[in-house]
Amino acid sequence: MRRFVAVIAVLFAAPALLAEPVSAEPVHGISMHGMPALPPDYKNFPYVNPNVKKGGKIVYGVVGTFDNLNPFILKSMRTTARGMWDPVFGNMMYETLMTRSSDEPFTLYGLLAESVEWDDNRSFVQFNLNPKAMWSDGKPVTPEDVIFSFELMRDKGRIPFSTRLKPVEKMEKVGERGVRFTLNKIADREFPLILATAAPILPKHDINPDTFDRTTLKPPVGSGPYKVKSISPGERIIYERRSDYWGQNLPSKIGFDNYDQIAVEYFLEDNTLFEAFKKGVVDIYPDGSPTHWDRAYDFPAVQNGQITKDAFKAQLPTGMLGFVFNLRRPIFSDVNVRAGLSLAFDFEWANKNLFEGAYTRTESLWQNSPLTSLGKPADERELRILGPIKDKIEPAVLDGSYSLPKTDGSGADRKVLREAVDLLKKAGYTIKSGKMSNASGRPLAFELMSQTPDQEKLAIAYQRTLKLIGVDMSIRTVDDAQYQARSGNFDYDMIIKAYPASLSPGIEQVNRWGSSSRKAEGSFNFAGTADPGIDKLIETMTTVRSLEDFEATVRAYDRLLISGHYMVPLYHIPEQRVARRSYIGYPEKLPLYGYQLNTWWDKRAQ
């Protein structure tokens, strides 16, 4: 009888026990794989100058315009003032719960949250706010602000902010300063890190949800190190450093935010921006053109040492720049068409005649890193991860022997063009009266949309080679505003786009290649892909636990994207090149991800 009573007692107690939240020890940092490199008592990130004297100013230049200070809504998505929420200059106005170290593949340390808790299964994550965290109007950052921000973004924000809560079963305040996210079945192992860094925390007391989705030029209340000083709509925005910034002594902020004033100047085209740099209006000019880098700096400010040219060797994958096919157009639905058109681009001719041999051909999205599939046959681990998806991958890509053909550099290599014609023939196209046409007589013709004179020059070279096999590619060069609008609406046949790569790819791949982003206005799925195999590998990438499985999954994913021929691969340079005014200094140590502008400083303030 006593045993029966004990069993009944346990059964009645079970719901109460199950209702208790799972607890975990608070930690100072979290990593996608393995442990953070820095200990709990770290003083600063290793790639900053912790003794820098703050002060002075800097002027950045960007091509574009702005009519909005809210970067989180769909309206004016491409015309929001830089620096509000910006991966290049740093998030000067808004902050996230944690911040990323640029010297580790994917490791986060405390920012608004001083500590974090999670379990081994990553079924929940709890962020414990720093009691010192304050808004620029002096009010504290609270758990209510965190909950409000995620709910507001869900209801009024643009992609990807609007989707952040989909993997969340419950969001609740815990104690005085904690916010716990209990995750549902669709959450992956990367998602807690996404919650920590990829969503801004906004002040509940200063925002009207009813008007949040409207554009505004009202300077916002933020928790970041800068506030808006002045605005000239479409032309200029000036930020000034807050003397009362709450986080200036955090280990994750030592050596950052070193200017008293940051100005961002807007220009209609890159040539105008460069002329402004030459004249001293702008202080920094990142240069991605080898020919421009070699030829354009013969002017007095360089000769007398006022401007310095620097080349940085980051340890990043190359990513990929390419002519991107829009698969929403039926003409590109057949992979043989895409593969054939890809072969027709004569990289060797373009590199020699347009770029003086400065570029290297890009053949993998993770080239020059352990994540690339180039030269590596799929091993047992990869094959297990691929499963039936293996059948979609070209044999040469699967066995590691794949490479793009090298032409004779003539711009009319008969052997390579014959291969292109053979692939187009598989798709039902033949040359009739000088035109590549299908069985019904419809010519293979499309338009490439370009944005700059350099892009147009490259497109003309491609156009000339395509004409040799009867393919009619027209070129339309449009201004920045039209380019951004048409990009966001997927209103093009072919477009030139870059796909940056990191050492920790994850959920951002959904927005680039996932089926759910194919029809989402404003997404980065420029190719319009919707492939269950891609979706499956993205899911695997974000759920595997070991580093070995993760790297194998990315290599498998790389093989699948290569085999899909979603773009004509172009080229890369092995360095990050930046010209700067010589009074702008930077730290000695270069982190894994390359130079970080928000760690640089004005030497005149020393």
GUKEDO-525159 format. One line per 4 residues: their letters; for each residue x, z, y of C-alpha. Coordinates in Angstrom, 2 decimals. Each point is the difference from the previous one (the first is absolute). Example, Ala and Ser with C-alpha at 12.3 -4.5 7.8 and 13.67 -1.06 7.14 Angstrom:
! GUKEDO-525159
AS> 12.30 7.80 -4.50 ~ 1.37 -0.66 3.44
//
This chain:
! GUKEDO-525159
MRRF> 0.00 0.00 0.00 ~ 2.83 0.90 2.37 ~ 1.62 -3.37 -0.79 ~ -3.26 -1.84 0.80
VAVI> -0.32 1.82 3.32 ~ 3.61 -0.87 0.85 ~ -0.59 -3.69 -0.71 ~ -3.15 0.01 2.14
AVLF> 1.94 1.69 2.81 ~ 2.69 -2.65 -0.13 ~ -2.56 -2.81 0.02 ~ -1.78 1.43 3.00
AAPA> 3.33 0.55 1.77 ~ 1.22 -3.56 -0.69 ~ -1.85 -1.70 2.89 ~ 1.43 2.53 2.40
LLAE> 3.46 -0.57 -1.38 ~ -0.38 -3.76 0.25 ~ -1.20 0.31 3.57 ~ 3.23 1.66 1.07
PVSA> 2.26 -2.56 1.72 ~ 3.22 -0.84 -1.78 ~ 2.89 1.64 1.81 ~ 3.57 -1.15 0.47
EPVH> 3.07 1.21 1.80 ~ 0.39 -1.35 3.55 ~ 2.98 -2.33 0.35 ~ 1.77 -1.49 3.04
GISM> 0.06 -3.58 -1.27 ~ -1.40 -2.31 -2.66 ~ 1.32 -3.18 -1.60 ~ -1.65 -2.86 -1.85
HGMP> 2.54 0.30 -2.82 ~ 2.30 2.94 -0.54 ~ 0.76 2.70 2.54 ~ 0.77 -0.17 3.73
ALPP> 3.70 -0.42 0.75 ~ -0.01 2.58 2.80 ~ -0.40 3.76 -0.69 ~ -2.66 2.23 1.60
DYKN> 2.48 1.23 2.60 ~ 1.22 -3.44 1.09 ~ 0.91 -0.24 3.68 ~ -0.66 -3.67 0.70
FPYV> -0.08 -3.42 -1.64 ~ 3.52 -1.27 -0.81 ~ -0.36 -3.20 2.03 ~ -0.61 1.53 3.43
NPNV> 2.32 1.40 2.66 ~ -1.14 3.65 0.11 ~ 2.08 0.70 3.11 ~ -1.29 -2.90 2.09
KKGG> -0.75 0.80 3.63 ~ -3.52 -1.13 0.76 ~ -0.83 -1.81 3.21 ~ 0.15 -3.41 1.61
KIVY> -2.32 -2.85 -0.83 ~ -0.42 -3.19 -1.98 ~ -2.03 -3.19 0.36 ~ -1.24 -1.83 -3.08
GVVG> -1.41 -3.53 0.07 ~ -2.69 -1.44 -2.25 ~ -1.77 -3.34 -0.26 ~ -3.72 0.46 0.46
TFDN> -2.42 1.81 2.24 ~ -2.31 3.01 -0.09 ~ -3.42 1.00 1.24 ~ -0.42 3.16 -2.04
LNPF> 1.58 3.41 -0.61 ~ -1.83 0.59 -3.28 ~ 2.02 -1.54 -2.86 ~ -2.37 1.16 -2.74
ILKS> -3.03 -2.26 0.53 ~ -0.67 -3.60 -0.95 ~ -0.72 -1.14 3.57 ~ 3.21 -1.07 1.72
MRTT> 1.87 0.80 -3.19 ~ 2.84 -2.31 1.00 ~ -0.01 0.89 3.71 ~ 0.58 3.74 -0.04
ARGM> 2.78 1.55 2.07 ~ 3.16 0.45 -2.08 ~ 1.28 3.52 -0.46 ~ -3.38 1.65 -0.50
WDPV> 0.36 -0.43 -3.77 ~ 3.01 -2.14 -0.66 ~ 2.45 -0.36 -2.92 ~ 2.74 -1.43 2.25
FGNM> 0.14 2.34 2.98 ~ -1.42 3.02 -1.81 ~ -3.39 1.59 0.40 ~ 0.42 1.32 3.51
MYET> -3.58 1.16 0.57 ~ -1.50 0.85 -3.39 ~ 1.52 1.81 -2.94 ~ -0.64 0.28 -3.72
LMTR> -0.02 3.01 -2.27 ~ 3.48 -0.80 -1.33 ~ 2.79 -2.41 0.90 ~ 2.12 -2.31 -2.08
SSDE> 3.76 0.16 -0.42 ~ 1.56 -3.44 0.51 ~ 2.89 1.00 -2.24 ~ -2.08 0.40 -3.18
PFTL> -2.30 -2.53 -1.73 ~ -3.19 2.02 0.53 ~ 0.44 3.65 0.92 ~ -2.01 1.95 2.57
YGLL> 0.78 3.11 2.01 ~ -2.15 2.23 2.16 ~ -1.32 -1.03 3.42 ~ -3.49 1.18 1.01
AESV> -0.07 1.67 -3.40 ~ 2.79 2.51 -0.49 ~ -0.52 0.07 -3.77 ~ -1.91 -1.78 -2.74
EWDD> -1.39 0.94 -3.41 ~ -0.87 -2.19 -2.99 ~ -0.15 0.19 -3.78 ~ 1.94 -2.02 -2.60
NRSF> -2.95 -2.31 -0.54 ~ -0.40 -0.47 3.75 ~ -3.70 0.71 -0.37 ~ 0.01 1.68 3.40
VQFN> 2.21 0.37 3.05 ~ -0.18 2.73 2.62 ~ 1.63 -0.20 3.41 ~ 0.74 3.24 1.82
LNPK> 0.18 -0.63 3.74 ~ 2.86 1.24 2.12 ~ -1.38 2.79 2.22 ~ 2.06 -1.40 2.91
AMWS> -1.64 -3.45 -0.13 ~ -1.69 -0.71 3.34 ~ -1.79 -2.85 1.73 ~ 1.29 -1.26 3.33
DGKP> -2.80 1.89 1.78 ~ 1.25 3.31 -1.43 ~ -2.61 0.50 -2.71 ~ 1.11 0.66 -3.61
VTPE> -0.17 -2.56 -2.77 ~ -2.51 1.35 -2.52 ~ -1.26 -0.75 -3.50 ~ -3.23 -1.11 1.70
DVIF> 2.02 -2.70 1.80 ~ 1.37 -1.24 -3.31 ~ -3.43 -0.19 -1.65 ~ -1.52 -1.60 3.10
SFEL> 2.75 -2.64 0.13 ~ -0.45 -1.17 -3.57 ~ -3.79 -0.10 0.31 ~ 0.19 -1.86 3.32
MRDK> 2.35 -2.60 -1.42 ~ -2.26 -0.43 -3.01 ~ -3.00 -0.69 2.23 ~ 1.53 -1.80 2.99
GRIP> 3.57 -1.02 -0.81 ~ 1.44 -3.29 -1.12 ~ 1.59 -0.78 -3.35 ~ 2.02 1.72 -1.44
FSTR> -0.98 3.18 1.88 ~ -3.66 -0.44 -0.94 ~ 0.78 0.17 -3.73 ~ 2.16 3.14 -0.09
LKPV> -2.76 2.29 -1.33 ~ -1.13 -2.20 -2.89 ~ 2.26 1.83 -2.49 ~ -1.05 3.42 1.39
EKME> -2.66 2.01 -1.82 ~ 0.00 2.90 2.43 ~ 1.71 0.90 3.27 ~ -0.15 3.62 1.12
KVGE> 1.58 2.59 2.21 ~ 1.98 2.66 -1.86 ~ 0.85 3.21 1.79 ~ 1.04 -0.10 3.65
RGVR> 2.22 -3.08 -0.02 ~ -0.44 -1.84 -3.30 ~ -1.79 -3.25 -0.82 ~ -0.45 -0.85 -3.66
FTLN> -0.80 -3.46 -1.36 ~ -1.38 0.05 -3.54 ~ 0.49 -3.48 -1.42 ~ -2.28 -2.04 -2.22
KIAD> 0.69 -2.31 -2.92 ~ 0.98 -3.02 2.11 ~ 2.81 1.90 1.74 ~ 3.51 -0.91 -1.11
REFP> 3.23 1.97 0.12 ~ 1.03 -1.56 3.29 ~ -3.21 0.90 1.78 ~ 0.95 3.57 1.07
LILA> 3.02 -1.48 1.78 ~ -2.23 -2.60 1.67 ~ -2.30 2.75 1.27 ~ 3.03 1.74 1.43
TAAP> 1.47 -2.90 1.96 ~ -2.35 -2.95 0.37 ~ -2.83 1.52 1.99 ~ 0.16 1.44 3.53
ILPK> -1.34 3.42 0.86 ~ -2.22 -0.15 3.10 ~ -1.41 2.73 2.28 ~ -3.62 0.76 -0.85
HDIN> -0.63 1.61 3.37 ~ 1.04 -3.12 1.97 ~ -1.69 -2.82 -1.93 ~ -3.58 -1.18 0.04
PDTF> -0.71 -1.54 -3.41 ~ -2.82 -2.11 1.45 ~ 2.41 -1.93 2.24 ~ 3.14 0.12 -2.14
DRTT> -0.33 -3.60 -1.19 ~ 0.09 -1.37 3.55 ~ 3.18 -1.13 1.71 ~ 1.32 2.33 2.67
LKPP> 2.82 0.36 2.49 ~ -0.48 3.72 0.42 ~ 3.28 1.82 -0.82 ~ -0.63 2.03 -3.15
VGSG> 0.73 3.60 -0.87 ~ 2.62 0.03 -2.73 ~ 2.29 2.37 -1.85 ~ 3.06 -2.25 0.26
PYKV> 3.13 0.26 2.14 ~ -1.18 -2.39 2.73 ~ -2.97 -0.48 2.28 ~ -1.12 -3.01 2.02
KSIS> 1.43 -0.04 3.51 ~ -1.35 -3.32 1.30 ~ -1.71 -3.19 -1.17 ~ -0.03 -3.58 1.24
PGER> -2.53 -1.60 -2.41 ~ 1.50 -2.87 -1.94 ~ 3.40 0.39 1.65 ~ 1.55 3.44 -0.30
IIYE> -0.50 3.53 -1.25 ~ 2.30 2.89 0.86 ~ 0.29 3.19 -2.03 ~ 1.66 3.21 1.09
RRSD> 1.38 2.69 -2.27 ~ -1.93 3.26 -0.08 ~ 2.08 2.99 1.00 ~ -2.51 2.18 -1.85
YWGQ> 0.08 -1.98 -3.26 ~ -0.66 2.52 -2.75 ~ 2.13 -1.66 -2.70 ~ 3.26 -0.64 1.83
NLPS> 1.88 2.60 -2.08 ~ -1.38 -0.97 -3.41 ~ 2.75 -1.10 -2.43 ~ -1.88 -3.28 -0.51
KIGF> 0.03 -0.67 3.78 ~ 3.54 1.02 0.94 ~ 1.83 -3.08 1.33 ~ -3.20 -1.98 0.63
DNYD> -1.93 -0.78 3.21 ~ 3.09 0.02 2.17 ~ -1.17 -1.83 3.15 ~ -1.77 1.64 2.89
QIAV> -1.82 -3.28 0.61 ~ -0.89 -2.95 -2.24 ~ -1.43 -3.21 1.45 ~ -1.46 -2.85 -2.04
EYFL> -0.11 -3.38 1.77 ~ -2.23 -2.80 -1.30 ~ 0.91 -3.70 0.06 ~ -1.94 -3.13 -0.91
EDNT> 2.83 -1.51 -2.03 ~ 3.35 0.98 -1.49 ~ 2.05 -2.26 2.28 ~ -1.32 1.86 3.03
LFEA> 0.75 3.33 -1.66 ~ 3.59 -1.04 -0.66 ~ 0.48 -1.14 3.59 ~ -1.24 3.42 1.11
FKKG> 2.55 1.60 -2.34 ~ 2.78 -2.13 1.50 ~ -0.97 1.12 3.50 ~ -0.08 3.68 -0.91
VVDI> -3.77 0.45 0.07 ~ -0.03 0.84 -3.74 ~ 2.62 2.15 -1.78 ~ -0.37 -0.99 -3.67
YPDG> -0.35 -3.40 -1.65 ~ -0.31 -0.12 -3.83 ~ 1.08 -3.53 -0.95 ~ -1.19 -1.60 -3.23
SPTH> 1.35 -3.49 0.67 ~ 3.59 -0.70 -1.15 ~ 0.35 -3.04 2.23 ~ -1.31 1.91 2.99
WDRA> 2.34 2.88 -0.87 ~ 2.98 -2.36 -0.09 ~ -0.85 -2.19 2.98 ~ -2.12 1.87 2.52
YDFP> 2.33 2.78 1.15 ~ 2.47 -1.92 2.13 ~ -0.93 1.59 3.31 ~ 1.70 2.47 2.39
AVQN> -1.62 3.24 -1.21 ~ 1.44 -0.59 -3.49 ~ 3.38 -1.12 1.27 ~ 0.47 3.03 2.24
GQIT> -1.16 2.47 -2.66 ~ -3.36 0.94 1.50 ~ -1.70 -1.30 -3.17 ~ 1.20 0.79 -3.52
KDAF> -0.96 -1.82 -3.21 ~ -0.32 2.12 -3.16 ~ -0.60 -0.98 -3.63 ~ -1.33 2.64 -2.42
KAQL> 0.09 -0.26 -3.79 ~ -3.05 1.84 -1.31 ~ -0.58 0.67 -3.69 ~ -3.46 -1.53 0.03
PTGM> -1.49 -2.75 -2.16 ~ -0.20 -3.33 1.80 ~ -3.77 -0.30 0.05 ~ -1.18 -3.57 0.40
LGFV> -0.66 -2.44 2.81 ~ -1.95 -3.08 -0.97 ~ -2.54 -2.72 0.59 ~ -3.07 1.78 -1.39
FNLR> -2.76 -1.91 -1.79 ~ -3.54 1.12 0.81 ~ -1.66 0.08 -3.43 ~ -3.38 0.28 1.71
RPIF> 0.42 -3.75 0.47 ~ -0.95 -1.86 -3.23 ~ 2.92 -2.38 0.46 ~ 2.41 2.82 -0.93
SDVN> -1.94 1.47 -2.90 ~ 2.21 -1.67 -2.65 ~ 3.35 1.70 -0.56 ~ 1.57 -3.39 -0.81
VRAG> -0.85 -1.23 3.49 ~ 1.64 3.05 1.53 ~ 3.05 -0.26 -2.26 ~ 0.42 -3.70 0.71
LSLA> -0.29 0.42 3.76 ~ 2.50 2.87 -0.16 ~ 2.61 -2.21 -1.63 ~ -0.31 -2.53 2.80
FDFE> 1.57 2.29 2.59 ~ 3.68 -0.95 0.27 ~ 1.66 3.31 0.87 ~ 3.53 -1.40 -0.26
WANK> -0.76 -2.69 2.61 ~ -1.70 2.45 2.36 ~ 2.73 2.63 -0.36 ~ 2.74 -2.54 0.74
NLFE> -1.66 -1.96 2.79 ~ -2.11 2.64 1.74 ~ 1.83 3.26 -0.64 ~ 3.67 -0.91 -0.56
GAYT> -0.07 1.47 -3.49 ~ -0.78 3.52 1.22 ~ -2.84 0.78 -2.40 ~ -0.32 0.90 -3.67
RTES> -2.97 -1.27 -1.99 ~ -2.53 2.66 -0.91 ~ -1.27 -0.18 -3.58 ~ -1.42 3.48 -0.58
LWQN> -1.95 2.46 2.14 ~ 2.44 2.76 -1.01 ~ 3.18 -2.04 -0.01 ~ 3.30 1.90 0.40
SPLT> -1.45 3.21 -1.42 ~ -0.53 1.67 -3.41 ~ -3.66 -1.03 0.22 ~ 0.58 -3.75 -0.16
SLGK> -0.79 -1.98 -3.14 ~ 2.61 -2.69 0.78 ~ 2.51 -0.43 -2.78 ~ -1.57 2.78 -2.07
PADE> -1.95 -0.86 -3.14 ~ -3.10 2.10 -0.54 ~ 0.88 2.88 -2.34 ~ -2.27 1.89 -2.37
RELR> -1.10 2.39 2.72 ~ -1.07 -2.88 2.27 ~ -1.74 -1.84 -2.80 ~ -1.94 3.13 -0.89
ILGP> -1.07 0.40 3.63 ~ -0.95 -3.67 0.30 ~ -2.06 -0.20 -3.19 ~ -2.12 -3.18 0.05
IKDK> 1.02 -0.69 3.62 ~ 3.24 -1.30 -1.54 ~ -1.77 -3.29 -0.77 ~ -0.39 -0.72 3.74
IEPA> 3.73 0.15 0.63 ~ 2.15 -3.10 -0.19 ~ 2.48 0.09 -2.92 ~ 3.04 -0.36 2.26
VLDG> -1.23 2.86 2.19 ~ -0.63 2.14 -3.08 ~ 3.42 -0.58 -1.58 ~ 1.89 0.46 3.29
SYSL> 1.32 -3.57 0.26 ~ -2.29 -0.99 2.89 ~ 1.47 -1.34 3.23 ~ -1.17 -2.47 2.59
PKTD> 1.58 -3.45 -0.36 ~ 2.91 -0.80 2.30 ~ -0.26 -3.42 1.59 ~ 2.79 -2.33 1.06
GSGA> -0.80 0.86 3.61 ~ -1.07 -3.53 0.89 ~ -3.58 0.93 0.81 ~ -1.07 -2.49 -2.69
DRKV> 1.39 1.20 -3.32 ~ -1.67 -2.32 -2.50 ~ 0.43 2.30 -2.97 ~ -1.68 2.97 1.64
LREA> -2.76 -2.13 1.56 ~ -0.68 -1.51 -3.41 ~ -0.54 3.50 -1.37 ~ -2.39 0.69 2.87
VDLL> -1.95 -3.18 -0.73 ~ -0.20 0.90 -3.71 ~ -1.51 3.39 0.83 ~ -2.54 -1.58 2.33
KKAG> -0.87 -2.46 -2.76 ~ -0.90 2.95 -2.23 ~ -2.51 0.99 2.68 ~ -1.56 -3.45 -0.04
YTIK> 1.87 -1.64 2.90 ~ 1.78 -3.34 0.01 ~ 1.44 -2.20 2.72 ~ -2.43 -2.79 0.95
SGKM> 0.86 -2.40 2.81 ~ 2.66 2.42 1.20 ~ -2.37 3.00 0.05 ~ -0.04 2.89 -2.44
SNAS> -3.65 -0.01 -1.09 ~ -2.21 1.51 -2.66 ~ -2.21 -1.89 -2.47 ~ -2.78 -0.39 2.56
GRPL> 2.41 -1.51 2.50 ~ 0.20 3.02 2.29 ~ 3.48 0.29 1.56 ~ 2.00 3.20 -0.27
AFEL> 0.04 1.02 3.66 ~ 0.07 3.32 1.83 ~ 1.02 1.65 3.27 ~ 2.77 2.51 0.61
MSQT> -0.51 2.40 2.90 ~ 3.18 1.04 1.80 ~ 0.64 2.39 2.87 ~ 3.45 -0.70 1.46
PDQE> 2.27 -2.98 0.65 ~ 2.33 1.19 -2.78 ~ -2.89 0.10 -2.46 ~ -1.10 -3.45 1.13
KLAI> 3.50 -1.38 -0.48 ~ 0.07 1.33 -3.55 ~ -3.49 -1.35 -0.67 ~ 1.03 -3.49 1.16
AYQR> 2.83 -0.01 -2.55 ~ -2.48 0.93 -2.73 ~ -2.50 -2.56 1.27 ~ 2.58 -2.78 -0.21
TLKL> 0.83 0.73 -3.64 ~ -3.65 0.31 -1.03 ~ -0.68 -3.41 1.51 ~ 2.47 -1.53 -2.44
IGVD> -2.34 0.91 -2.88 ~ -3.18 -1.00 1.83 ~ -1.11 3.47 1.12 ~ -1.36 0.17 3.53
MSIR> 0.75 3.34 1.67 ~ -0.97 0.24 3.66 ~ 1.39 2.71 2.28 ~ -1.88 1.99 2.60
TVDD> 2.00 2.33 2.24 ~ -2.21 2.52 1.79 ~ 0.56 2.80 2.50 ~ 0.44 3.61 -1.05
AQYQ> -3.58 1.06 0.63 ~ -1.45 -2.89 -2.01 ~ 2.54 0.48 -2.77 ~ -0.89 3.66 -0.38
ARSG> -3.75 -0.67 0.14 ~ 0.14 -2.77 -2.59 ~ 2.33 2.03 -2.21 ~ -2.45 2.89 0.00
NFDY> -2.92 -2.29 -0.85 ~ 1.97 -2.01 -2.61 ~ -0.78 -3.17 1.97 ~ 2.87 -2.20 -1.21
DMII> 1.13 -2.11 -2.95 ~ 3.60 1.13 0.08 ~ 1.78 2.56 2.18 ~ 3.50 1.39 0.40
KAYP> 0.16 3.71 -0.79 ~ 2.54 2.65 -0.93 ~ -0.53 2.58 -2.73 ~ 2.38 2.93 0.57
ASLS> 1.02 1.94 -3.10 ~ 0.94 3.63 -0.56 ~ 1.62 1.89 -2.84 ~ -3.31 1.72 -0.65
PGIE> -2.78 -2.61 -0.04 ~ -3.44 1.40 -0.66 ~ -3.51 0.04 1.36 ~ 0.88 -2.28 2.93
QVNR> 0.17 -2.80 -2.57 ~ -3.80 0.17 -0.29 ~ -0.29 -1.04 3.64 ~ 2.43 -2.89 -0.59
WGSS> -0.96 -1.32 -3.42 ~ -2.92 2.00 -1.43 ~ -3.39 -1.48 -0.82 ~ -1.79 2.50 2.24
SRKA> 1.84 -1.27 3.09 ~ -0.69 -3.72 -0.53 ~ -3.12 0.05 2.18 ~ 0.90 2.98 2.21
EGSF> 0.39 -1.22 3.56 ~ 3.26 1.21 1.46 ~ 1.68 0.60 -3.36 ~ 3.46 -1.36 -0.77
NFAG> -1.19 -1.97 -3.03 ~ 0.95 -3.24 1.72 ~ 0.19 -1.88 -3.31 ~ -3.51 1.02 -1.01
TADP> 0.99 1.17 -3.47 ~ -2.55 1.57 -2.35 ~ 1.67 0.39 -3.39 ~ -0.86 2.79 -2.47
GIDK> 3.60 -0.10 -1.20 ~ 1.30 0.75 3.48 ~ -2.53 2.80 0.38 ~ 1.02 1.48 -3.34
LIET> 3.70 0.06 0.82 ~ -0.60 1.53 3.43 ~ -2.02 2.72 -1.72 ~ 2.78 0.56 -2.53
MTTV> 2.62 0.07 2.75 ~ -1.79 2.88 1.69 ~ -0.77 2.02 -3.13 ~ 3.15 -0.04 -2.15
RSLE> 1.97 3.24 0.02 ~ 3.58 -0.91 -0.83 ~ 2.39 -1.92 2.22 ~ 0.83 -2.28 -2.93
DFEA> -3.65 -0.98 -0.50 ~ -0.44 -0.49 3.72 ~ 2.96 -2.37 0.33 ~ -1.11 -1.94 -3.08
TVRA> -3.50 -0.35 1.45 ~ 1.30 -1.35 3.30 ~ 2.16 -2.54 -1.83 ~ -3.03 -1.08 -2.05
YDRL> -2.02 -0.25 3.23 ~ 2.76 -2.06 1.59 ~ -0.12 -2.41 -2.95 ~ -3.76 -0.38 0.33
LISG> 0.15 -0.75 3.72 ~ 2.83 -2.49 -0.50 ~ -1.95 -1.76 -2.75 ~ -3.09 -0.21 2.22
HYMV> 1.83 -2.16 2.58 ~ -2.03 1.49 2.82 ~ 2.53 -1.08 2.59 ~ 2.88 -2.38 0.52
PLYH> 2.98 2.43 0.06 ~ 2.25 -0.46 2.99 ~ 3.12 2.04 0.76 ~ 1.56 3.24 1.19
IPEQ> 3.13 1.31 1.66 ~ 1.82 2.96 -1.57 ~ 0.25 1.95 3.24 ~ -2.16 1.55 2.69
RVAR> 1.23 -1.36 3.32 ~ -0.65 1.68 3.32 ~ 1.32 -0.63 3.50 ~ -0.12 2.95 2.38
RSYI> 1.07 1.17 3.41 ~ 3.31 1.75 -0.57 ~ -1.31 3.24 1.46 ~ -2.38 0.33 -2.96
GYPE> 1.64 2.00 -2.80 ~ -0.88 0.59 -3.65 ~ 1.08 2.36 -2.83 ~ 3.02 -0.73 -2.17
KLPL> -1.83 0.24 -3.32 ~ -2.28 -2.86 -0.96 ~ -2.88 1.15 -2.22 ~ -1.24 -1.81 -3.07
YGYQ> -2.68 -1.84 1.97 ~ 2.31 -1.22 2.77 ~ 0.14 0.79 3.69 ~ -2.66 2.28 1.49
LNTW> -0.74 -0.66 3.67 ~ -1.60 3.40 0.51 ~ 3.36 1.68 -0.71 ~ 1.89 -1.96 2.70
WDKR> 0.73 1.36 3.46 ~ 1.06 -0.75 3.57 ~ 3.70 0.80 0.35 ~ -0.39 0.24 3.76
AQ> -1.74 3.33 -0.58 ~ 3.11 1.53 -1.62
//
